[in-house]
């Protein structure tokens, strides 16, 4: 260190924060009246977006490294004649 230099100390507030005092106030949220036309429009829009499902979904093949990982984990070794799995293939 150079002669005459100063060291700055930084103190952090650590530990639990003091509890906030409880207030004797009651807060009430008041909602303005809702336009029913707007509600129907939003409901129809949400249904159109989130209710969408393709009619004929195509199966996609995962990348080769996914297949290799699943093979190493034993996830692809499935006995299709297993009695417990038979109900899934009906």
C-alpha positions, 0 to 999 in steps of 0.5 A: 500500500502507498503511504497515506492511502485509506482503506474504505470499509463497507458495512452491509446490513445483515440479518433479519429485518425488523417486523413492520408494525401492524396497522389498524387500517382495512384496505378495500379494493373496489373494482369498476363495473365490467363491460359484458361485451368485452368479457365475451370478446376476451373469453372467445379470444382466450378460448381460440388461443389456448383451446387450439389443437391440431386436427392431425398432429404428426409424430416427430422424431427426436434428435439422435442424442436424445434417443441415445440418452434415452437408450442409455437410461433404459427408457426405450426398453419397453416390453409391449406384451407387459400386462400392466402396459396392455391397457395403454395400447388398447 
